[in-house]
Amino acid sequence: MRLTGGTLLFFLTWALVTFPAAAANAKLFVNCTTESGEPVANIQVFAQELKAQKVVAQKSNKKGVAEFKKLPEGIFRVVARGEGYEPILVEFFTLKGGEEKTLDLKFKVGDSTKQFYFEDPAAHAKVDELFKEAVSLLEKNEFESAAEKLQQALTINPTSPGARQNLALAYANQQKWDLAEQQINKAIENVEALKLTVDPGQAGPYDEMITSLRRFLTTIPAMKIQMEADAALREGNNEVAVTKLEELSKLVPNDSGTLYNLALTQAKLRRFEDAKKTIDKALAIAPNDKNIQELKRLLLQNEKALIMQQLQQTLAEGDEAFKQGKYEEALAKYQKVQAEAPPEIQGAVWAGIARAHRQLNHDEPTVQAYQKAIETGQDKNKAQYAKELADYYFSKDMTKEGVQVLTTAYKDGSEPIDEALYQAAAAMMKENKKAPAKALFEETLKANPQHPESHYELGMIYFYDDNDPVKAKSMLTKYTEIGKDSAHLENAKAVLVVIEKTPPAKK
C-alpha cells in the first residue's frame, strides 16, 4: 500500500464550541513560556478533538497557563499562537475521562502567521513533492539524500506515516537500526491515534497501514543480519557469513535467496552435506530457479569441481588485483588458493605468488616461489616460469644464476637446448641486456660448439663491448668458416680486417 505525505490530513475549522457536559470531564493545562523560561500571557491556545472536528480555545494567563477544564475524551491536536512568536503544534495525544494532562510549550520569537500543513494546501503539495523525490532517490540507492528529503517532509507534516516508513528504510540501508525502528514506532503511534478519530466502519485503511508498518518493523532485524552476512561474504569471512545466514534463514525461512547463499557458503567451508540439505530446502521453495538448480547439480555431481570452481574464482580475483597494482591483495588471494590447490594448478598459483613477491621487492620469497612454480608447473609452462626467474636474476645482476636456471629448464624442453639458449640470448640483445646475452651465447656454445650465430654475436660483443680483439678474432674467424648469413659474414670479415690492422695493446 503506497503511503504518501498527504494520506492523512485534517483541516482546522476554528469553530469554537462547547462540549456536552456529560463528556466534558478531562482537563488540559498548557504552560506557555519563552525559551528562557519566562511565562507568556495572551497566547491563544486551540484544542481540537479530531474525531468530532471540534475546537475550543483559551488564552494563557499572566502565569502563562491556558486552562481547559471540561474537555471530552478523544484524540487531540493543540495549536498555540501569540503575537510576535512562532506558533507551536502538538499532535497527537489522548485524553481520557477524568484525566489531567499538562503540555509545556516554549516559544521563540518569529512569524506568528506561519501556517501548518493542515492549514496550507501549498504545504501539503510540498510534502508530496518531497516524498516523490525521496522515493526516486531510494530507488537509486541514494539513501542519505533520500533521508534528507524525508526529514524535510516531516518538518512540514510530522504525522505522515509514509514519510516515516521510507525514512526508516533509508536509515536501515545506512545501518542506522535504532533510528529506523524509532521512525516505524512513531508512524504506528500516529496511525493508531488517527484510527481513533474515525468510526469503526471507517478504520480499515488505518488497520492496513498499521499491519504494513508492523510487518516492516519485524523485517528490520532481518535486514541487519542480511547486511552483516553480505559484509562477511565480501570479506571472505565464510564462518561468520554462515552464522549470519543461518540466523537469517530462521527469521525468513521461506526466502530461497537466503538459503541459496547459505548453501553456497556452506560449500565453501566444505560442509557439503549441510549444503545439500540447505539447497534442497531452497529448491522446494523455488523449484524453477536456475541458479538453485545449478548449485544442486554441482553439489551432487562433484565436490571437487565445485572446489576447483571456487579456487579458480579466487585465482582470477588475484590476477585482477595484480593488474590493478594491488600486489598485497593479489598475494593474499594467491596464497589462499595455494593451500588447497590441486596439482594441475599449483604451478600457476606459485607463479602468481612469485610475481606478487617480486613487485613487493621480497627477494628470497620471489626466488623460492618461482622455483616451486617450475617444480610443480605443467610442462608447457615450465619454460615460461624459468624465463621469469632468470629475468629476475638478470635484473639483480645475478647473471650466472639466471643462465643456470634457463640451462636447467631447456635441458628437459622439446626444443634443442642450443637453439633455446640462443633465442633467449637474442631476446636479451633486443633489450640491450649485454651481460646476460653474452653469458647465454657462451652457454649456447657449450651445448653446441658449432652454433654459427653464437660465434658471430660473441665476436661482436668481444670486439665492441669488451675490447678483447683476441677473443673476437677467434669467434669471428670461426664464423667465417661455418656461418651462412651473408650480411653477418661481411661484417665478420670487416671486423677481422680491422683487428689485423690494429697493433696489439702494449702490456
Secondary structure, 3 states (H helix, E strand, C coil): CCCCCCCCCCCCCCCECCCCCCCCCEEEEEEEEECCCCECCCCEEEEEECCCCEEEEEECCCCCEEEEEEECCEEEEEEEECCCECCEEEEEEEECCCCEEEEEEEECECCCCCCCCCCCHHHHHHHHHHHHHHHHHHHCCCHHHHHHHHHHHHHHCCCCHHHHHHHHHHHHHCCCHHHHHHHHHHHHHHHHHHHCCCCHHHCHHHHHHHHHHHHHHHHHHHHHHHHHHHHHHHCCCHHHHHHHHHHHHHHCCCCHHHHHHHHHHHHHCCCHHHHHHHHHHHHHHCCCCHHHHHHHHHHHHCHHHHHHHHHHHHHHHHHHHHHCCCHHHHHHHHHHHHCCCCHHHHHHHHHHHHHHHHHCCCHHHHHHHHHHHHHHCCHHHHHHHHHHHHHHHHHCCCHHHHHHHHHHHHHCCCCCHHHHHHHHHHHHHHCCCHHHHHHHHHHHHHHCCCCHHHHHHHHHHHHHHCCCHHHHHHHHHHHHHHCCCHHHHHHHHHHHHHHHHCCCCCC
